[in-house]
Amino acid sequence: MKKELKFAFYAVKKNIQSSAELRTSFLMNIIGMAINDISFIILWMFFVKSVGVIGGWTTLDIIALQGFTSLCFGLVLSFGDGIRRISLLVSSGSFDRFMLSPKNLLLRIATSSFGASALGDIFFGIICLVIYAFLIHASILQILLILFSIIISTVVFLSVGIVIYSMTFYFTDAHSVTYGLFQLFFTPAIFHGGAFQGVMRFVFTFFIPSLLIGTFPVEIVRDVSIWKLLMISVLAIFWFIFSIIIFNRAVRRYESSNFMTFGS
């Protein structure tokens, strides 16, 4: 495991260096994504101002929501960008070279690509959470809850991403299917958390865990709810184990495209 992680850090380092060679493009990708994220906050701020408080959610909660979702999105789809490229790797025949690698297959795929634009999400997410913690005068316990919730939401996002993109091996038009599934998962995560009540809250917690990456972390920090923290921790462990099982089973369905691609 130590060697696998060492290789992963090396791969990420090389990917960052490669992406940063074109500095202007690299910086514009980051800035562009950050501006895109700001638009979501502005949209929801006007929504809260027009509609009022829904389910106890205020403008500050929206800022925290965007912080959590942007940060976990950025962490997974920057350093582990290779996961969402599985469908392209399979269709182009490039997946063969990963099957022949002696390294851990999933780790090798995840670190095979770096999403520079997702760094903008990371910076934006951190800024949002810092602003949120400052404005609510967060206690030491709340700061610790924020940090722990970031880890949990990132694990959930990564796990669901693995499950979604593992569907590549089950469908012919894999790109359309995985894109649709990802939107089904991620879109509710960036919506107003107070809008999900009753059956919809249950569905988007236990069947489609969209609320685990943003809504619940916000409520955990705001209400200092240890019970909710334990619940999403258990769900995060479940989804991580489930994702590994699904990926390993899905890969067994792969048949070489035989395009003779032996790229690095």
VEXLUM-85167 format. One record per residue (C-alpha): residue number from 1; chain; x, y, z. Coordinates in pm, 1 decimal, m for minus. Layout:
N
- zadren/marmi/px/py/pz
- NUM/A/X/Y/Z
...
END
This chain:
264
- zadren/marmi/px/py/pz
- 1/A/0.0/0.0/0.0
- 2/A/285.5/239.3/82.6
- 3/A/437.1/188.9/m262.5
- 4/A/97.7/238.7/m428.0
- 5/A/42.6/570.3/m248.3
- 6/A/396.7/683.0/m326.8
- 7/A/331.6/612.2/m693.4
- 8/A/m1.2/799.1/m676.8
- 9/A/166.4/1111.0/m532.3
- 10/A/434.8/1088.1/m801.0
- 11/A/172.0/1059.9/m1075.9
- 12/A/m24.6/1357.3/m938.9
- 13/A/295.0/1564.3/m918.0
- 14/A/381.8/1490.5/m1280.9
- 15/A/26.4/1564.4/m1393.1
- 16/A/32.4/1904.0/m1220.1
- 17/A/370.0/1988.2/m1372.3
- 18/A/242.6/1890.2/m1715.1
- 19/A/m74.0/2099.1/m1678.2
- 20/A/118.9/2400.5/m1548.0
- 21/A/350.0/2414.5/m1850.1
- 22/A/94.3/2632.9/m2029.4
- 23/A/65.7/2879.6/m1742.8
- 24/A/m186.5/3116.2/m1897.4
- 25/A/m425.8/2837.2/m1986.9
- 26/A/m368.1/2676.3/m1646.0
- 27/A/m453.6/2995.4/m1456.3
- 28/A/m749.8/3082.4/m1678.8
- 29/A/m901.6/2738.1/m1617.5
- 30/A/m876.0/2790.2/m1241.9
- 31/A/m1010.1/3147.4/m1248.7
- 32/A/m1289.5/3055.6/m1490.2
- 33/A/m1414.7/2776.6/m1267.9
- 34/A/m1402.8/3000.0/m959.2
- 35/A/m1611.9/3264.8/m1138.0
- 36/A/m1858.0/2995.8/m1241.5
- 37/A/m1892.2/2889.2/m877.0
- 38/A/m1949.1/3246.8/m761.7
- 39/A/m2250.1/3266.0/m993.4
- 40/A/m2419.2/2987.1/m798.2
- 41/A/m2387.2/3175.7/m470.6
- 42/A/m2522.9/3494.8/m626.6
- 43/A/m2817.0/3300.4/m770.6
- 44/A/m2908.0/3138.7/m437.8
- 45/A/m2856.2/3462.0/m243.2
- 46/A/m3119.0/3632.8/m459.5
- 47/A/m3340.0/3327.2/m421.1
- 48/A/m3323.0/3343.6/m39.6
- 49/A/m3380.2/3718.2/m48.4
- 50/A/m3692.2/3674.4/m263.8
- 51/A/m3842.7/3363.4/m105.4
- 52/A/m3713.8/3391.5/249.0
- 53/A/m3587.0/3126.4/487.6
- 54/A/m3680.8/2770.0/387.2
- 55/A/m3635.2/2484.5/631.5
- 56/A/m3420.8/2704.4/853.8
- 57/A/m3166.6/2769.6/576.7
- 58/A/m3022.3/3120.4/546.4
- 59/A/m2775.1/3284.6/308.9
- 60/A/m2486.2/3177.2/533.4
- 61/A/m2592.6/2814.3/498.1
- 62/A/m2591.1/2852.0/119.2
- 63/A/m2234.0/2981.8/133.6
- 64/A/m2131.4/2679.2/340.6
- 65/A/m2318.7/2444.3/105.0
- 66/A/m2131.5/2578.3/m197.2
- 67/A/m1809.0/2554.1/1.1
- 68/A/m1850.4/2186.2/84.7
- 69/A/m1972.6/2079.9/m260.2
- 70/A/m1709.9/2281.5/m448.6
- 71/A/m1427.7/2155.6/m229.8
- 72/A/m1509.1/1785.4/m256.1
- 73/A/m1580.2/1827.3/m630.0
- 74/A/m1245.0/1996.5/m677.7
- 75/A/m1045.2/1748.2/m470.8
- 76/A/m1181.1/1444.2/m652.4
- 77/A/m1195.2/1580.2/m1006.9
- 78/A/m852.9/1744.2/m996.4
- 79/A/m627.2/1483.0/m840.0
- 80/A/m848.6/1189.5/m945.2
- 81/A/m967.5/1322.3/m1280.5
- 82/A/m889.6/990.2/m1448.0
- 83/A/m1204.5/837.7/m1297.8
- 84/A/m1437.9/1041.1/m1518.4
- 85/A/m1228.0/952.9/m1824.1
- 86/A/m1292.5/580.1/m1795.2
- 87/A/m1551.8/582.0/m2075.0
- 88/A/m1305.5/757.4/m2307.1
- 89/A/m1027.3/514.8/m2214.3
- 90/A/m1248.4/215.4/m2288.1
- 91/A/m1387.1/347.4/m2617.7
- 92/A/m1042.2/446.7/m2744.8
- 93/A/m877.7/120.2/m2644.1
- 94/A/m641.8/297.6/m2403.8
- 95/A/m776.1/101.5/m2108.5
- 96/A/m559.9/m197.4/m2208.3
- 97/A/m241.7/m35.0/m2081.7
- 98/A/m392.3/5.1/m1735.4
- 99/A/m486.7/m362.1/m1724.5
- 100/A/m122.8/m450.5/m1787.8
- 101/A/9.7/m219.6/m1516.7
- 102/A/139.8/m386.7/m1197.6
- 103/A/2.3/m97.1/m991.6
- 104/A/m339.2/m88.9/m827.8
- 105/A/m580.2/m57.1/m1121.7
- 106/A/m823.1/195.1/m973.0
- 107/A/m547.1/411.3/m826.2
- 108/A/m358.2/404.1/m1156.5
- 109/A/m666.3/514.5/m1349.9
- 110/A/m761.6/788.1/m1103.1
- 111/A/m416.5/948.5/m1109.9
- 112/A/m371.7/917.5/m1486.2
- 113/A/m519.6/1262.3/m1545.5
- 114/A/m529.9/1595.4/m1366.7
- 115/A/m821.4/1840.7/m1391.5
- 116/A/m665.0/2186.7/m1371.1
- 117/A/m998.2/2370.9/m1374.0
- 118/A/m1109.8/2183.1/m1063.1
- 119/A/m839.4/2365.5/m865.9
- 120/A/m1065.1/2668.2/m896.2
- 121/A/m1333.0/2470.8/m711.1
- 122/A/m1084.6/2386.7/m435.7
- 123/A/m981.6/2748.6/m379.5
- 124/A/m1341.5/2866.8/m400.4
- 125/A/m1458.8/2599.5/m155.6
- 126/A/m1189.5/2684.3/97.4
- 127/A/m1269.7/3057.2/77.6
- 128/A/m1642.1/2992.1/125.1
- 129/A/m1586.7/2774.6/432.0
- 130/A/m1341.4/3022.7/584.8
- 131/A/m1593.1/3305.4/534.3
- 132/A/m1870.2/3089.1/679.2
- 133/A/m1664.8/2995.4/986.4
- 134/A/m1573.7/3361.4/1041.0
- 135/A/m1930.1/3492.1/1006.2
- 136/A/m2082.3/3235.7/1244.1
- 137/A/m1794.5/3285.1/1490.6
- 138/A/m1725.1/2911.5/1474.0
- 139/A/m1610.2/2739.3/1790.6
- 140/A/m1319.5/2495.2/1795.7
- 141/A/m1571.2/2208.4/1785.9
- 142/A/m1742.4/2354.1/1479.1
- 143/A/m1407.8/2399.7/1303.0
- 144/A/m1325.7/2035.9/1372.7
- 145/A/m1668.8/1936.9/1242.0
- 146/A/m1602.0/2133.7/923.3
- 147/A/m1270.9/1955.4/867.9
- 148/A/m1414.4/1611.6/938.5
- 149/A/m1717.7/1680.4/720.0
- 150/A/m1487.7/1773.3/431.0
- 151/A/m1323.9/1431.8/455.0
- 152/A/m1658.5/1252.4/467.4
- 153/A/m1811.4/1446.3/177.9
- 154/A/m1499.7/1386.5/m33.0
- 155/A/m1510.7/1011.2/35.9
- 156/A/m1879.1/1001.1/m59.7
- 157/A/m1819.8/1201.5/m377.5
- 158/A/m1526.9/981.1/m476.5
- 159/A/m1719.2/660.7/m403.7
- 160/A/m2029.3/761.1/m598.4
- 161/A/m1807.6/879.9/m883.2
- 162/A/m1642.9/536.9/m899.5
- 163/A/m1983.2/366.1/m905.8
- 164/A/m2115.9/596.5/m1177.7
- 165/A/m1817.9/569.5/m1410.3
- 166/A/m1795.1/194.1/m1354.7
- 167/A/m2122.5/179.0/m1549.4
- 168/A/m1903.1/234.3/m1855.8
- 169/A/m1849.0/m140.8/m1872.1
- 170/A/m2223.4/m215.8/m1882.9
- 171/A/m2347.6/20.8/m2155.7
- 172/A/m2259.7/82.0/m2519.4
- 173/A/m2322.7/457.6/m2508.2
- 174/A/m2132.2/488.6/m2182.4
- 175/A/m2058.1/860.9/m2199.5
- 176/A/m2424.7/964.3/m2216.9
- 177/A/m2522.6/722.8/m1940.4
- 178/A/m2246.2/824.8/m1699.5
- 179/A/m2304.0/1194.9/m1769.6
- 180/A/m2674.4/1157.5/m1692.1
- 181/A/m2608.5/960.9/m1373.4
- 182/A/m2352.9/1214.0/m1255.4
- 183/A/m2595.2/1502.5/m1308.0
- 184/A/m2865.0/1307.3/m1123.6
- 185/A/m2628.7/1276.8/m829.2
- 186/A/m2458.8/1616.4/m825.4
- 187/A/m2740.2/1855.6/m921.5
- 188/A/m2944.1/1807.0/m599.9
- 189/A/m2623.4/1851.6/m398.8
- 190/A/m2587.8/2217.6/m499.3
- 191/A/m2956.4/2300.8/m450.9
- 192/A/m3103.8/2479.6/m149.8
- 193/A/m3076.0/2226.8/134.4
- 194/A/m3394.8/2338.3/305.4
- 195/A/m3600.5/2243.1/0.2
- 196/A/m3547.9/1870.2/58.6
- 197/A/m3800.3/1739.7/307.5
- 198/A/m3992.1/1415.2/362.9
- 199/A/m3962.0/1148.7/93.0
- 200/A/m3723.2/1350.5/m124.5
- 201/A/m3483.2/1396.4/165.5
- 202/A/m3491.0/1021.8/233.0
- 203/A/m3429.0/935.3/m134.2
- 204/A/m3140.5/1179.8/m175.7
- 205/A/m2980.6/1056.4/145.1
- 206/A/m2999.6/677.0/130.9
- 207/A/m3053.9/593.0/m237.8
- 208/A/m2885.6/881.6/m415.6
- 209/A/m2648.8/1028.8/m154.1
- 210/A/m2649.8/1382.8/m293.8
- 211/A/m2723.9/1547.2/41.1
- 212/A/m2426.7/1379.2/208.5
- 213/A/m2173.9/1603.0/33.8
- 214/A/m2325.7/1938.6/118.0
- 215/A/m2658.1/1961.2/297.2
- 216/A/m2579.6/1731.8/590.1
- 217/A/m2229.9/1874.9/651.6
- 218/A/m2384.4/2223.1/675.3
- 219/A/m2648.8/2104.9/921.1
- 220/A/m2388.0/1914.6/1123.9
- 221/A/m2176.5/2228.9/1169.2
- 222/A/m2471.4/2464.6/1220.2
- 223/A/m2657.0/2248.1/1471.7
- 224/A/m2345.4/2069.9/1610.2
- 225/A/m2518.1/1737.8/1546.1
- 226/A/m2298.2/1440.5/1638.5
- 227/A/m2579.0/1199.3/1547.6
- 228/A/m2587.7/1322.9/1187.8
- 229/A/m2208.8/1307.9/1177.5
- 230/A/m2212.4/941.7/1279.5
- 231/A/m2486.6/866.4/1026.7
- 232/A/m2306.4/1013.5/726.2
- 233/A/m1978.7/855.9/843.1
- 234/A/m2138.9/511.0/832.3
- 235/A/m2293.7/586.7/492.1
- 236/A/m1957.5/709.7/361.4
- 237/A/m1788.4/383.1/465.1
- 238/A/m2069.3/184.9/303.9
- 239/A/m2044.4/373.1/m25.4
- 240/A/m1666.1/341.1/m34.2
- 241/A/m1675.0/m36.9/12.2
- 242/A/m1965.6/m65.8/m231.9
- 243/A/m1778.6/137.9/m496.0
- 244/A/m1472.1/m87.3/m479.3
- 245/A/m1690.1/m397.5/m519.2
- 246/A/m1880.0/m247.1/m813.1
- 247/A/m1560.1/m136.5/m987.8
- 248/A/m1390.8/m476.4/m953.1
- 249/A/m1698.5/m655.6/m1086.4
- 250/A/m1744.8/m409.0/m1370.1
- 251/A/m1385.2/m442.8/m1489.3
- 252/A/m1438.8/m816.8/m1537.2
- 253/A/m1676.8/m730.8/m1821.0
- 254/A/m1408.4/m545.0/m2011.3
- 255/A/m1293.3/m688.7/m2341.2
- 256/A/m983.2/m550.8/m2507.6
- 257/A/m1053.4/m308.3/m2790.4
- 258/A/m734.9/m436.9/m2949.4
- 259/A/m634.3/m97.3/m3089.9
- 260/A/m268.8/m162.1/m3010.6
- 261/A/m234.7/149.7/m2793.9
- 262/A/69.9/139.7/m2571.9
- 263/A/93.1/502.0/m2462.4
- 264/A/244.5/604.9/m2130.0
END
